[in-house]
Amino acid sequence: MNIGKPLIFTVIGLALVAINLTAFTVNERELAIKLQVGEVVQSNYEPGLHFKLPFVQKIRKFPKRIQTIDERPERIFTGERLAMDVDFFVKWRIINTVNYYVATGGSSRVANDRISEIIKNAIVTEFGKRTVQEAISVERAELMRDMLATATTTAEGLGVELVDVRVKQVEFPDDVRNSVYQQMRQERGRIAAERRAEGMEVSEQLKSTADKERTIILANANRDSQKLRGVGDARSAEIYAEAYNQDPEFYAFYRSIDAYRNSIGNSNDILVIDPDNEFFRYLNNSKGK
C-alpha cells in the first residue's frame, strides 16, 4: 500500500516530463519552426498545442508583431553632390520563417543589421537621383515610396516584409548648410521674380482688354446718343414746322417772347441793340401788326 503511492507519483512525474519534452504551444503573437539536426522540417504552425520528438527536434519561435529599427543618422550625398544627414526608421515583420531562419540564423540582431544595410543602400540610391530641393520638399512622399520599393525586393530574400520606411529628419552638415541655404534662397528669389513677371504680364493684358472694351462701349454709347439726338432734333424740327404752318404769326410771336425771356430775364444783362431792330418788333408794335 505504501509502495503503490510513490510508484503512482513516479509514473505521473515521468508522464509530465515526457509531455514537457514532446509538447509545445504557439500563441497568436508567435511564429514557430521545427528543427531536426539543424534543418527546418516544419513551419507555419497555427496557434495551439503541438508535438515534437524529444532530444531530436527543437522549436524556434519568433515574434509575429511589427518590429522597428531606429538607426542613427546616415551621411549621404544628393545628385548635386551635397552631403546630408538623414535620420530614418523602418517598420518590418517576418513573413517567411524558413527564409528568415536560413538568412539570419533566427537572430533579431543579425536581421536588424541586414535590413539596416538594405535601407541605407536604398536611401543612397534614391537621394542620389534627386536635388536637395526635390529631396526635402517637392518629392518627399515620392522619395519615401521609391525607397520602400527599392528595398522591398532585397528584403524579401530575408523572409521579411518592409511595412514602412520614413525619413524623420534631414539635416545639412555645418560646412554645407550656409551654401545650401543661399542656393535655396536664390532659387526662391528666381521663382518669385518669375511669378511677379507673369503677374505683371497678366495685369497688362487685363488692363489692355479693359481699355479696349471701355473704348468700344463709349464709342457705341456715343453713336447711339448721336442717333437718338438726331431723331429728337428731326422730331423737334417736324413739330416746329407743323406749328409754324398752322399759325406763322403766332409762332413768330411765341419765339420772340421766348427769346426775350432768355436774353433779358436777368437784371445784370446788358444789351446794346438799336431800338428799331427787328428783335423788338413785338415790343414796339403792341398790336402785333
C-alpha positions as CSV (number, residue, x, y, z in Angstrom):
1,M,0.0,0.0,0.0
2,N,2.7,2.4,0.9
3,I,4.8,1.3,-2.1
4,G,1.9,1.9,-4.5
5,K,1.7,5.7,-3.9
6,P,5.3,6.5,-4.7
7,L,5.0,4.5,-7.8
8,I,1.9,6.4,-8.9
9,F,3.7,9.7,-8.3
10,T,6.7,8.5,-10.2
11,V,4.6,7.5,-13.2
12,I,2.8,10.8,-13.1
13,G,6.1,12.7,-12.9
14,L,7.6,10.8,-15.8
15,A,4.4,11.4,-17.8
16,L,4.7,15.2,-17.1
17,V,8.3,15.1,-18.1
18,A,7.5,13.3,-21.3
19,I,4.7,15.8,-22.1
20,N,7.1,18.7,-21.4
21,L,9.7,17.2,-23.7
22,T,7.3,16.4,-26.6
23,A,4.5,19.1,-26.4
24,F,4.8,22.8,-27.1
25,T,2.4,25.7,-27.7
26,V,2.3,28.5,-30.2
27,N,0.2,31.6,-29.4
28,E,-1.3,34.1,-31.8
29,R,1.7,36.5,-31.4
30,E,4.3,34.0,-32.4
31,L,5.8,32.2,-35.4
32,A,7.4,28.9,-34.9
33,I,9.6,26.4,-36.9
34,K,10.6,22.8,-36.0
35,L,14.3,21.9,-36.4
36,Q,15.8,18.5,-36.7
37,V,19.6,18.3,-36.7
38,G,19.7,21.9,-37.7
39,E,17.4,21.6,-40.6
40,V,13.9,23.0,-40.8
41,V,11.3,20.2,-41.0
42,Q,8.1,22.1,-40.4
43,S,6.8,25.7,-40.2
44,N,3.7,27.7,-40.5
45,Y,2.2,26.5,-37.2
46,E,-1.2,27.6,-36.2
47,P,-1.8,28.9,-32.7
48,G,-2.4,25.9,-30.3
49,L,-0.8,22.8,-28.9
50,H,1.7,20.8,-31.0
51,F,4.2,17.9,-30.5
52,K,7.8,17.1,-31.3
53,L,10.3,14.3,-30.9
54,P,12.2,14.8,-27.6
55,F,16.0,15.4,-27.9
56,V,15.9,15.1,-31.7
57,Q,13.7,18.0,-32.6
58,K,13.9,21.6,-31.4
59,I,11.4,24.5,-31.7
60,R,12.4,28.1,-32.5
61,K,9.9,30.9,-32.0
62,F,9.9,34.4,-33.5
63,P,7.7,37.5,-32.8
64,K,4.9,37.9,-35.3
65,R,4.4,41.6,-34.5
66,I,5.7,44.6,-36.5
67,Q,9.2,45.5,-35.3
68,T,11.0,48.8,-35.6
69,I,14.6,49.8,-36.5
70,D,15.5,53.3,-35.5
71,E,19.0,54.0,-36.7
72,R,21.4,56.9,-36.1
73,P,21.5,59.5,-38.9
74,E,23.3,58.4,-42.1
75,R,25.5,60.6,-44.2
76,I,24.5,60.6,-47.9
77,F,25.0,62.7,-51.0
78,T,22.4,64.2,-53.3
79,G,22.5,64.4,-57.0
80,E,24.3,67.8,-56.6
81,R,27.0,66.0,-54.5
82,L,25.9,67.9,-51.4
83,A,26.2,66.0,-48.1
84,M,23.1,65.4,-45.9
85,D,22.5,63.6,-42.6
86,V,19.3,61.5,-43.0
87,D,17.6,60.2,-39.9
88,F,15.1,57.4,-40.6
89,F,13.3,54.4,-39.2
90,V,12.0,51.2,-40.6
91,K,8.9,49.0,-39.8
92,W,9.2,45.3,-40.6
93,R,7.9,41.9,-39.8
94,I,8.6,38.3,-40.6
95,I,6.5,36.7,-43.4
96,N,8.6,33.6,-44.2
97,T,10.0,31.9,-41.1
98,V,12.1,29.4,-43.1
99,N,13.9,32.1,-45.2
100,Y,14.3,34.2,-42.1
101,Y,15.9,31.4,-40.2
102,V,18.2,30.5,-43.1
103,A,19.3,34.1,-43.8
104,T,19.7,35.3,-40.2
105,G,20.0,32.1,-38.1
106,G,17.0,33.3,-36.2
107,S,18.9,36.3,-34.7
108,S,17.0,39.6,-34.5
109,R,20.3,41.5,-34.2
110,V,21.5,40.0,-37.5
111,A,18.1,40.7,-39.1
112,N,18.2,44.3,-37.9
113,D,21.8,44.8,-39.3
114,R,20.9,43.2,-42.7
115,I,17.7,45.3,-43.0
116,S,19.5,48.5,-42.0
117,E,22.1,48.0,-44.7
118,I,19.3,47.4,-47.3
119,I,17.6,50.6,-46.3
120,K,20.8,52.6,-46.3
121,N,21.6,51.4,-49.8
122,A,18.1,52.4,-50.9
123,I,18.5,55.9,-49.3
124,V,21.8,56.4,-51.0
125,T,20.3,55.3,-54.4
126,E,17.2,57.4,-54.2
127,F,18.8,60.6,-52.7
128,G,21.5,60.4,-55.3
129,K,18.9,60.7,-58.1
130,R,17.5,64.0,-56.7
131,T,18.5,67.5,-55.9
132,V,18.3,69.0,-52.4
133,Q,15.1,70.8,-53.2
134,E,13.4,67.6,-54.5
135,A,14.6,65.5,-51.6
136,I,13.4,67.7,-48.8
137,S,10.2,69.2,-50.1
138,V,8.8,68.8,-53.6
139,E,9.2,65.0,-53.9
140,R,9.3,63.9,-50.2
141,A,6.4,61.5,-50.4
142,E,7.6,60.1,-53.7
143,L,11.1,59.7,-52.3
144,M,10.0,57.5,-49.4
145,R,7.8,55.5,-51.7
146,D,10.7,54.8,-54.1
147,M,13.0,54.0,-51.2
148,L,10.5,51.4,-49.9
149,A,10.1,49.9,-53.4
150,T,13.9,49.7,-53.9
151,A,14.5,47.9,-50.6
152,T,11.4,45.6,-50.7
153,T,12.8,43.2,-53.3
154,T,16.0,42.6,-51.5
155,A,14.3,42.3,-48.1
156,E,12.1,39.5,-49.4
157,G,15.1,37.3,-49.6
158,L,15.4,37.6,-45.8
159,G,11.9,36.4,-45.3
160,V,10.7,39.8,-44.1
161,E,8.3,42.4,-45.3
162,L,9.1,46.1,-45.1
163,V,5.9,47.7,-43.8
164,D,7.1,51.3,-43.9
165,V,10.2,53.4,-44.3
166,R,10.1,57.0,-43.1
167,V,12.6,59.8,-43.2
168,K,12.3,61.6,-39.8
169,Q,14.7,64.4,-40.4
170,V,17.2,65.8,-42.9
171,E,20.0,68.0,-41.7
172,F,22.8,69.6,-43.5
173,P,26.3,69.4,-42.1
174,D,27.7,72.8,-40.8
175,D,30.1,73.0,-43.7
176,V,27.5,72.9,-46.4
177,R,24.4,74.4,-44.6
178,N,25.1,78.0,-45.4
179,S,25.8,77.3,-49.1
180,V,22.7,75.2,-49.4
181,Y,20.5,77.9,-47.7
182,Q,22.0,80.5,-50.1
183,Q,21.3,78.4,-53.1
184,M,17.7,77.8,-51.9
185,R,17.2,81.5,-51.2
186,Q,18.4,82.3,-54.8
187,E,16.1,79.6,-56.2
188,R,13.1,81.1,-54.3
189,G,14.1,84.5,-55.4
190,R,14.2,83.4,-59.1
191,I,10.8,81.7,-58.8
192,A,9.3,84.8,-57.1
193,A,10.7,87.0,-59.9
194,E,9.1,84.7,-62.5
195,R,5.8,84.8,-60.6
196,R,5.9,88.7,-60.5
197,A,6.7,88.9,-64.2
198,E,3.9,86.6,-65.0
199,G,1.5,88.6,-62.8
200,M,2.6,91.9,-64.4
201,E,2.0,90.3,-67.9
202,V,-1.5,89.2,-66.9
203,S,-2.2,92.6,-65.3
204,E,-1.2,94.4,-68.5
205,Q,-3.3,92.0,-70.6
206,L,-6.3,92.7,-68.4
207,K,-5.8,96.4,-68.5
208,S,-5.4,96.4,-72.3
209,T,-8.6,94.3,-72.6
210,A,-10.5,96.6,-70.2
211,D,-9.3,99.7,-72.0
212,K,-10.3,98.2,-75.4
213,E,-13.8,97.3,-74.0
214,R,-14.2,100.7,-72.5
215,T,-13.3,102.4,-75.8
216,I,-15.8,100.2,-77.6
217,I,-18.6,100.8,-75.0
218,L,-18.0,104.6,-75.1
219,A,-18.0,104.6,-78.9
220,N,-21.2,102.6,-79.1
221,A,-22.8,104.8,-76.5
222,N,-21.8,108.0,-78.3
223,R,-23.1,106.5,-81.6
224,D,-26.4,105.6,-80.0
225,S,-26.7,109.0,-78.4
226,Q,-26.0,110.8,-81.7
227,K,-28.7,108.6,-83.3
228,L,-31.1,109.5,-80.6
229,R,-30.2,113.2,-80.7
230,G,-30.6,113.2,-84.4
231,V,-34.0,111.5,-84.1
232,G,-35.0,114.1,-81.4
233,D,-33.8,117.0,-83.5
234,A,-35.7,115.8,-86.5
235,R,-38.8,115.3,-84.5
236,S,-38.3,118.7,-82.9
237,A,-37.9,120.4,-86.3
238,E,-41.0,118.5,-87.5
239,I,-43.1,119.8,-84.6
240,Y,-41.8,123.3,-85.1
241,A,-42.7,123.1,-88.8
242,E,-46.1,121.9,-88.1
243,A,-46.7,124.7,-85.5
244,Y,-45.4,127.3,-87.9
245,N,-47.6,126.1,-90.7
246,Q,-50.7,126.3,-88.5
247,D,-50.2,129.9,-87.5
248,P,-46.9,131.6,-88.7
249,E,-47.6,134.8,-86.9
250,F,-48.3,133.3,-83.5
251,Y,-45.3,131.1,-83.9
252,A,-43.1,134.1,-84.6
253,F,-44.6,135.9,-81.6
254,Y,-44.0,132.9,-79.3
255,R,-40.4,132.5,-80.4
256,S,-39.8,136.2,-79.8
257,I,-41.2,136.0,-76.3
258,D,-39.1,133.0,-75.6
259,A,-36.0,134.9,-76.8
260,Y,-36.9,137.9,-74.6
261,R,-37.2,135.6,-71.5
262,N,-33.7,134.0,-72.2
263,S,-32.0,137.3,-73.1
264,I,-33.2,140.0,-70.7
265,G,-34.6,138.0,-67.8
266,N,-31.6,138.8,-65.6
267,S,-31.1,142.2,-64.1
268,N,-27.4,142.1,-64.8
269,D,-28.0,141.6,-68.5
270,I,-27.0,144.5,-70.8
271,L,-28.0,144.6,-74.5
272,V,-26.6,147.1,-76.9
273,I,-29.2,147.0,-79.8
274,D,-30.9,149.6,-82.0
275,P,-34.4,150.1,-80.6
276,D,-35.8,149.8,-84.1
277,N,-34.1,146.4,-84.5
278,E,-36.3,143.5,-85.7
279,F,-35.7,141.9,-82.3
280,F,-38.0,144.4,-80.6
281,R,-40.7,144.3,-83.3
282,Y,-43.4,142.9,-80.9
283,L,-42.5,145.2,-78.1
284,N,-42.6,148.3,-80.4
285,N,-45.9,147.2,-82.0
286,S,-48.2,146.1,-79.2
287,K,-50.9,145.5,-81.7
288,G,-48.9,142.8,-83.3
289,K,-49.0,144.3,-86.7
